Amino acid sequence: MSRSEAAEAPPGPFVVSCEHAGTHLPGAYLALLAGAPLRTHEGHDLGALAFARTLAAALDAPLLAQRTTRLLVDANRSETNRAVFSRYTRSLPRAARERLLARRHRPHREAVRTACEAAREAHGVVVHVAVHSFTPVLEGRMREVDIGVLYDPARDAERRIAGAWVEALKRRTDLRVRRNQPYRGATDGLPTALRRALGEGYAGFELELSQGLWLPAKRWPRGLVETVSGTLRRATG
């Protein structure tokens, strides 16, 4: 089951989640994933949980964190996406894959949905930020982005908030801040599923942070969380 850190009643309109928070591997799968790269970017999003915790505190928001390694099952992918299972689990029998979905995938997604529904009921709107990190070099190519704000440009509220947020971040930092990079925000992910499930009143964003900012000292640059949270508050105000 997903290990979540959440308040029963969110005090503000924000919800923070982290779908690739950890490297937890239940004992039943130790042999299956023996030698798997759990502690690399394949196994989890390096530094993402540390950022998500501090961001949630700054936004006075609940934090929902999936600590099971995504090499078992990926909480950011829908059940119908082939990538929901990794190269280690894709060939498991159907019953074994269903157990992974039931115990390690659906509980986290349902917990995030419940938190978003509670915030929307309390405030009329909810702003969900799913925190991720990405490797700065992929297949030998440098990615020209430090912070990516992913959203669905077809949704007016998300487009407005993302535009104001990105512009504010650019003014407050010399980091390379981009919209819908290094991934597109409308492709399969937890916010995409929640847009369909919750409709109006839900605004979902994936915050993508380059691991190049975190890896040198195993910490994020000083003041980055305050900058991210402060600019988001203004963009949604």
C-alpha positions as CSV (number, residue, x, y, z in Angstrom):
1,M,0.0,0.0,0.0
2,S,1.2,3.5,-0.8
3,R,2.7,5.2,2.3
4,S,1.1,8.6,2.4
5,E,1.7,11.7,4.5
6,A,-1.6,13.6,4.4
7,A,-3.7,15.8,6.6
8,E,-7.3,14.6,7.0
9,A,-8.7,18.0,5.9
10,P,-6.3,20.1,3.8
11,P,-6.1,23.6,5.2
12,G,-5.4,25.2,1.7
13,P,-6.3,24.7,-1.9
14,F,-3.0,22.9,-2.6
15,V,-2.2,19.1,-2.8
16,V,1.4,17.8,-3.3
17,S,2.2,14.3,-4.5
18,C,5.3,12.4,-5.4
19,E,4.7,9.3,-7.5
20,H,8.4,8.1,-7.7
21,A,9.4,8.9,-4.1
22,G,11.4,5.9,-3.0
23,T,13.1,2.6,-3.5
24,H,11.0,0.5,-1.2
25,L,10.9,-3.1,-2.3
26,P,8.7,-5.6,-0.5
27,G,10.4,-8.8,0.5
28,A,8.4,-10.9,-1.9
29,Y,10.0,-9.2,-4.8
30,L,13.6,-9.2,-3.7
31,A,14.6,-12.1,-5.9
32,L,12.7,-10.8,-8.9
33,L,14.5,-7.4,-8.7
34,A,17.9,-8.8,-7.6
35,G,20.5,-6.5,-9.1
36,A,18.0,-4.0,-10.4
37,P,19.1,-0.3,-10.4
38,L,16.8,0.8,-7.5
39,R,18.9,3.7,-6.4
40,T,19.3,5.2,-9.9
41,H,16.9,7.4,-11.8
42,E,15.4,4.1,-13.1
43,G,14.3,3.1,-9.7
44,H,13.0,6.4,-8.4
45,D,13.1,10.2,-8.9
46,L,16.3,11.3,-7.1
47,G,15.7,14.1,-4.7
48,A,12.0,14.4,-5.5
49,L,10.7,13.4,-2.1
50,A,12.9,15.8,-0.3
51,F,11.7,18.7,-2.5
52,A,8.0,17.5,-2.2
53,R,8.2,17.4,1.6
54,T,9.5,21.0,1.8
55,L,7.1,22.3,-0.9
56,A,4.1,20.7,0.9
57,A,5.2,22.4,4.2
58,A,5.6,25.8,2.4
59,L,2.2,25.5,0.8
60,D,0.5,24.2,3.9
61,A,-0.6,21.2,1.8
62,P,-0.9,17.5,2.4
63,L,1.8,15.3,0.9
64,L,1.0,11.9,-0.7
65,A,4.1,9.9,-1.5
66,Q,4.5,6.6,-3.2
67,R,7.6,5.0,-1.8
68,T,7.5,1.7,-3.6
69,T,10.0,1.6,-6.5
70,R,8.6,2.2,-9.9
71,L,10.5,-0.8,-11.1
72,L,7.6,-2.8,-9.6
73,V,4.8,-0.6,-10.8
74,D,4.6,3.0,-11.9
75,A,2.0,5.1,-10.0
76,N,2.2,7.8,-12.6
77,R,1.0,5.6,-15.4
78,S,-2.5,4.4,-16.0
79,E,-3.3,0.7,-15.8
80,T,-3.8,0.5,-19.5
81,N,-0.3,2.0,-20.3
82,R,2.2,-0.7,-21.1
83,A,4.8,1.4,-19.2
84,V,2.9,0.9,-15.9
85,F,5.1,-2.2,-15.5
86,S,8.8,-2.3,-15.9
87,R,11.0,-4.7,-17.8
88,Y,11.2,-6.7,-14.5
89,T,7.4,-7.1,-14.0
90,R,5.9,-6.8,-17.5
91,S,6.1,-10.5,-18.0
92,L,4.7,-11.6,-14.7
93,P,1.5,-13.7,-14.8
94,R,-1.7,-11.7,-15.0
95,A,-2.7,-12.5,-11.4
96,A,0.7,-11.2,-10.1
97,R,0.4,-8.0,-12.1
98,E,-3.2,-7.5,-10.8
99,R,-1.8,-7.8,-7.2
100,L,0.7,-5.1,-7.9
101,L,-2.0,-2.8,-9.2
102,A,-4.2,-3.5,-6.2
103,R,-1.6,-3.1,-3.5
104,R,1.0,-0.8,-4.9
105,H,-0.7,1.4,-7.6
106,R,-4.4,2.1,-7.0
107,P,-4.1,3.0,-3.3
108,H,-1.7,5.9,-4.0
109,R,-3.8,7.3,-6.9
110,E,-7.0,6.9,-4.9
111,A,-5.4,8.8,-1.9
112,V,-4.3,11.7,-4.1
113,R,-7.8,11.8,-5.7
114,T,-9.4,11.9,-2.2
115,A,-7.1,14.7,-1.0
116,C,-7.9,16.7,-4.2
117,E,-11.6,16.2,-3.7
118,A,-11.4,17.3,-0.1
119,A,-9.5,20.5,-1.1
120,R,-11.9,21.3,-3.9
121,E,-14.9,20.8,-1.6
122,A,-13.3,23.1,1.0
123,H,-12.1,25.8,-1.4
124,G,-14.0,25.4,-4.6
125,V,-10.8,24.7,-6.5
126,V,-7.7,22.5,-6.0
127,V,-4.2,23.0,-7.3
128,H,-2.4,19.7,-7.4
129,V,1.4,19.7,-7.9
130,A,3.0,16.3,-8.6
131,V,6.8,16.5,-8.0
132,H,9.2,14.7,-10.2
133,S,12.9,14.8,-11.2
134,F,14.6,13.9,-14.4
135,T,18.1,13.0,-15.5
136,P,19.8,15.9,-17.2
137,V,21.4,13.7,-19.8
138,L,19.2,11.2,-21.8
139,E,20.7,8.9,-24.4
140,G,23.8,11.0,-24.6
141,R,21.9,14.3,-25.1
142,M,21.8,17.2,-22.6
143,R,18.4,18.5,-21.8
144,E,18.2,22.3,-22.0
145,V,15.9,22.7,-19.0
146,D,16.3,22.9,-15.2
147,I,12.6,23.3,-14.2
148,G,9.7,22.1,-16.2
149,V,6.1,23.0,-15.5
150,L,3.8,20.4,-17.2
151,Y,0.1,21.1,-17.8
152,D,-2.6,20.7,-20.3
153,P,-2.7,23.8,-22.6
154,A,-6.3,22.9,-23.6
155,R,-7.5,23.8,-20.0
156,D,-7.9,27.5,-19.4
157,A,-7.1,27.5,-15.7
158,E,-4.0,25.4,-16.1
159,R,-2.8,27.5,-19.1
160,R,-3.3,30.7,-17.1
161,I,-1.6,29.5,-13.9
162,A,1.3,27.9,-15.7
163,G,1.9,31.0,-17.8
164,A,2.0,33.2,-14.7
165,W,4.0,30.7,-12.7
166,V,6.7,30.2,-15.4
167,E,7.1,33.9,-16.0
168,A,7.5,34.6,-12.3
169,L,10.0,31.8,-11.9
170,K,12.0,33.2,-14.8
171,R,12.1,36.6,-13.1
172,R,13.1,35.2,-9.7
173,T,15.9,32.8,-10.9
174,D,18.5,32.4,-13.6
175,L,17.6,28.7,-14.0
176,R,16.2,27.5,-17.3
177,V,12.4,27.3,-16.7
178,R,10.2,25.8,-19.5
179,R,6.6,24.9,-20.1
180,N,5.8,21.3,-21.0
181,Q,9.5,20.3,-21.0
182,P,11.1,17.8,-20.9
183,Y,7.8,16.1,-21.3
184,R,4.3,17.1,-22.4
185,G,1.8,17.7,-19.7
186,A,-1.2,16.3,-21.5
187,T,0.2,12.8,-22.0
188,D,-0.5,9.9,-19.6
189,G,0.2,10.7,-16.0
190,L,-1.7,11.1,-12.7
191,P,-2.8,14.7,-13.3
192,T,-4.2,13.6,-16.7
193,A,-6.3,10.9,-15.1
194,L,-7.5,13.4,-12.4
195,R,-8.5,15.9,-15.0
196,R,-10.9,13.4,-16.4
197,A,-12.1,12.2,-13.0
198,L,-12.5,15.6,-11.3
199,G,-13.3,18.0,-14.1
200,E,-13.7,21.7,-13.4
201,G,-12.2,23.0,-10.2
202,Y,-9.1,20.8,-10.6
203,A,-5.8,22.2,-11.9
204,G,-3.0,19.7,-12.1
205,F,0.7,20.3,-12.7
206,E,3.8,18.1,-12.9
207,L,6.8,19.9,-11.5
208,E,9.9,18.5,-13.2
209,L,13.3,19.3,-11.6
210,S,16.6,18.4,-13.2
211,Q,18.6,16.1,-11.1
212,G,21.7,18.1,-12.1
213,L,20.5,20.7,-9.6
214,W,20.4,18.1,-6.8
215,L,23.2,15.6,-7.4
216,P,26.3,17.7,-6.7
217,A,25.5,18.1,-2.9
218,K,22.5,15.8,-2.6
219,R,20.4,18.8,-1.8
220,W,18.4,21.4,-3.8
221,P,19.8,24.9,-4.3
222,R,19.2,27.2,-1.3
223,G,15.9,29.1,-1.6
224,L,14.6,27.1,-4.5
225,V,11.5,25.7,-2.7
226,E,10.7,29.2,-1.4
227,T,10.9,30.5,-4.9
228,V,8.7,27.8,-6.3
229,S,6.1,28.0,-3.6
230,G,6.0,31.8,-3.5
231,T,5.6,32.2,-7.3
232,L,2.9,29.4,-7.3
233,R,0.9,31.2,-4.6
234,R,1.0,34.4,-6.6
235,A,0.1,32.7,-9.8
236,T,-3.0,31.1,-8.2
237,G,-3.9,34.2,-6.2
